[in-house]
Amino acid sequence: MPILTFTSDFGSSDHLVGGVKGEILKLNEGFQIIDITHDIIPYNFMQAAYVCRNIFSAFPPESFHLVLVNAFDSNLNHLLLVRHKGQILGMPDNGLITMVLNGLPDEVVAIPFPPGFKKNIRNFTSLLVEAFSALLSGVKLEKLGNASIAIQEKHLMKPFASDQYIEGQILMIDRFLNVIINITQEEFEQSRRGRSFKIVLLRDAFIEKISDHYADVPEGEKLAFFNEAGYLEIAVNKGYAAPLFGLGEFSGSGQHHHEKRQYYQTVKVFFE
């Protein structure tokens, strides 16, 4: 049974997620649909890229991934069908693919909209699932669209580094209100160069060591560690880091359901 993952910024308060799943099964009831998340902040490419980048490699080769985030970002006349490192993705051509892959895909074609095509989520789903089904039947990817397409490119924002500090942007705040920052362990160590450091959260709140896990600090204490994806994460052992330190995600023109206001979108690490 082929796997098809589904990621979107639709939320769960209306019919969209269920409607997409119904459309998938109507076209190919053999797909095993796995929800990744539908709680991506609307228009937030950074969060979507972080989530997608760190989940796709967990699936077996030749798994399919439907990604419908900011689907109407621009007025295009095609969708993208991608094969990269054994995984197959279908998504709008809005630049997200290069953020997810940190570069260009191994193979990509543009699936053109047929005459009279109405641009809506249901029709986007149909076009991509039909392409997935064609691949399952043995049709080559290059036969399903235009392989000479110059796709839109966007890139994850890199942390700013100077000799005295590195400044990262908040990628996302997870369900436990832990704060994930776009500083990788490699980038941290390159900037640190063996020096002591201070992660500044507020004027009088900072962290001066990297922990391995939550139990490294007493309950209620703050800590910093590099998560499974390799990014710097700020947390509180059995507590909530984001509201405690007034940290909020960069959410474009949308708002995160955890926050009423935006306070800080960056975190600095000073070296001594």
C-alpha positions in Angstrom: 0.0 0.0 0.0 1.7 3.2 -1.1 2.2 5.9 1.5 1.0 9.5 0.9 1.7 12.1 3.6 -0.3 15.3 3.8 1.0 18.6 5.1 -0.9 21.9 5.0 -1.6 25.2 6.7 -5.4 24.5 6.6 -5.9 24.1 10.4 -8.6 21.8 11.7 -11.6 24.1 12.1 -13.3 23.5 8.8 -13.7 20.9 6.0 -10.6 21.4 3.9 -8.4 18.6 5.4 -11.2 16.1 5.2 -12.1 17.3 1.7 -8.6 16.7 0.4 -8.4 13.2 1.9 -11.7 12.4 0.3 -10.4 13.6 -3.1 -7.3 11.5 -2.7 -9.2 8.3 -1.9 -11.7 9.0 -4.7 -8.9 9.0 -7.2 -6.8 6.2 -5.6 -8.2 4.4 -2.6 -5.0 2.4 -2.4 -3.1 5.3 -0.8 -2.3 5.1 2.9 -2.7 8.7 4.0 -0.6 9.9 6.9 -1.1 13.4 8.3 2.1 15.3 9.1 0.5 18.5 10.4 -2.2 21.0 9.3 -1.1 23.6 11.9 1.5 25.3 9.9 1.1 29.1 10.5 -0.5 30.5 7.4 2.1 31.9 4.9 4.9 30.8 7.2 7.4 29.2 4.8 10.1 28.9 7.4 8.0 26.7 9.7 6.8 24.6 6.8 10.3 24.1 5.5 11.5 23.0 9.0 8.7 20.5 9.4 9.0 19.0 6.0 12.8 18.9 5.9 12.8 16.9 9.1 10.1 14.4 8.4 10.4 13.2 4.8 13.6 11.2 5.3 11.7 9.1 7.9 9.6 7.5 5.3 10.4 4.5 3.0 11.7 5.2 -0.5 9.1 6.0 -3.1 6.7 7.5 -0.5 4.5 10.3 -1.8 4.2 13.7 -0.1 1.4 16.2 -0.7 2.4 19.7 0.5 -0.3 22.4 0.3 1.1 25.4 2.2 0.5 28.9 0.9 -1.0 27.3 -2.2 -2.0 30.6 -3.8 1.2 32.5 -3.2 1.4 33.6 -6.8 -0.6 33.3 -10.0 1.0 30.3 -11.6 -0.2 28.0 -14.4 1.3 24.8 -13.1 2.2 22.6 -10.0 5.4 20.8 -9.3 6.1 17.1 -9.2 9.5 16.3 -7.6 11.6 13.3 -7.0 14.5 13.8 -4.6 16.5 11.1 -2.8 13.9 8.5 -3.4 10.9 10.6 -2.1 8.2 12.1 -4.3 6.6 15.4 -3.6 3.7 17.3 -5.1 3.2 21.0 -4.3 2.7 24.5 -5.7 5.6 26.2 -7.3 6.0 28.9 -4.6 9.6 28.5 -3.6 9.0 26.2 -0.6 10.7 23.2 -2.3 14.1 24.8 -2.3 13.7 25.8 1.4 12.8 22.2 2.2 15.7 20.6 0.3 18.2 23.5 0.9 18.7 23.5 -2.9 17.3 22.3 -6.1 15.6 18.9 -6.4 17.2 15.9 -8.2 14.2 15.8 -10.7 11.3 18.2 -11.2 8.6 18.7 -13.7 5.9 21.4 -14.0 2.4 19.9 -14.4 0.5 22.3 -16.5 -3.1 23.4 -15.7 -5.4 22.0 -18.4 -7.7 24.5 -20.4 -10.5 25.8 -18.1 -8.7 24.7 -15.0 -10.1 26.3 -11.8 -7.5 27.1 -9.3 -8.7 25.7 -6.0 -7.5 23.1 -3.4 -9.7 20.3 -4.7 -8.4 20.6 -8.3 -4.8 21.0 -7.1 -5.2 17.8 -5.1 -6.7 16.0 -8.1 -3.9 17.0 -10.5 -1.1 15.9 -8.1 -2.8 12.7 -7.0 -3.3 11.7 -10.7 0.4 12.3 -11.2 1.3 10.2 -8.2 -0.9 7.4 -9.5 0.7 7.6 -12.9 4.1 7.2 -11.4 2.8 4.1 -9.5 1.6 2.7 -12.8 5.1 3.0 -14.3 5.0 6.3 -16.1 8.3 8.2 -16.0 8.3 11.5 -14.2 9.6 13.4 -17.2 6.5 12.2 -19.2 4.2 14.0 -16.8 5.2 17.6 -17.3 7.7 20.1 -18.4 11.2 19.2 -17.2 12.8 22.5 -18.4 10.9 24.6 -15.8 12.9 27.2 -13.9 11.2 26.8 -10.5 10.8 29.5 -8.0 13.6 29.6 -5.3 13.4 30.7 -1.7 15.9 29.9 1.0 15.8 29.5 4.8 17.1 32.6 6.6 20.6 32.0 7.9 21.7 33.3 11.3 23.8 36.4 11.4 27.3 35.8 12.8 29.9 38.3 13.9 33.1 37.8 15.9 31.2 38.6 19.2 27.8 36.9 18.7 25.5 34.8 16.5 21.9 35.9 16.1 19.2 33.4 15.0 15.6 33.7 14.1 12.8 31.6 15.7 11.7 28.9 13.2 8.8 27.7 15.2 7.3 27.1 18.7 6.2 23.6 19.2 3.2 22.1 21.1 5.1 22.2 24.4 6.0 25.9 23.7 9.6 25.1 23.2 11.4 27.6 21.0 13.3 26.3 18.0 15.9 28.7 16.5 17.6 28.5 13.1 21.1 28.0 14.5 22.5 24.5 13.8 25.0 22.9 16.0 27.6 23.2 13.3 27.0 27.0 12.9 27.1 27.4 16.7 30.4 25.7 17.1 31.9 27.5 14.1 31.1 30.8 15.7 31.9 29.8 19.2 35.4 28.6 18.5 35.7 27.0 21.9 34.7 30.1 23.8 32.2 30.4 26.7 28.9 31.7 25.6 25.7 33.3 26.9 22.3 32.8 25.2 20.4 35.9 26.0 16.6 35.6 26.3 15.7 38.7 28.3 17.9 41.3 30.0 18.2 39.2 33.1 17.5 35.7 31.6 20.3 33.8 29.9 21.7 30.3 29.5 25.4 29.5 29.6 25.6 25.8 28.8 24.2 23.2 26.3 22.2 20.4 27.9 21.8 16.8 26.6 18.2 16.4 27.7 15.5 18.0 30.0 16.6 16.1 33.1 19.9 17.9 33.0 18.2 20.8 34.9 15.8 20.9 37.8 12.0 21.0 37.1 11.0 24.5 36.2 14.5 25.5 35.0 15.4 26.8 31.5 17.8 24.9 29.3 19.2 24.9 25.7 20.0 21.9 23.6 20.3 20.8 20.0 17.3 18.8 19.0 17.0 15.8 16.8 17.0 18.0 13.7 20.3 19.6 14.8 18.8 23.1 15.7 19.1 25.1 18.9 16.1 24.7 21.1 15.1 26.7 24.2 12.9 24.9 26.7 11.9 24.8 30.4 11.9 21.4 32.1 8.1 20.6 32.5 7.3 24.2 31.7 6.7 26.6 28.8 9.6 28.6 27.4 7.9 30.8 24.8 5.5 32.8 27.1 8.0 32.9 30.0 10.6 34.7 27.9 8.2 36.7 25.7 9.4 34.9 22.5 7.2 34.7 19.4 7.4 33.3 15.9 7.8 35.2 12.8 4.4 34.4 11.2 4.3 36.7 8.2 0.8 38.3 8.0 -0.8 35.5 10.1 -0.9 35.0 13.9 0.1 32.0 15.8 -2.7 30.6 18.0 -0.4 30.7 21.1 0.3 34.4 20.8 -1.7 37.6 21.0 1.3 39.8 20.3 4.7 39.5 18.7 7.6 40.3 21.1 11.0 39.0 19.9 11.7 37.0 16.7 15.5 36.6 17.3 17.8 35.2 19.9 21.4 36.2 20.3 24.3 34.1 21.6 27.2 36.1 22.8 30.7 34.7 23.0 33.4 35.6 25.5 
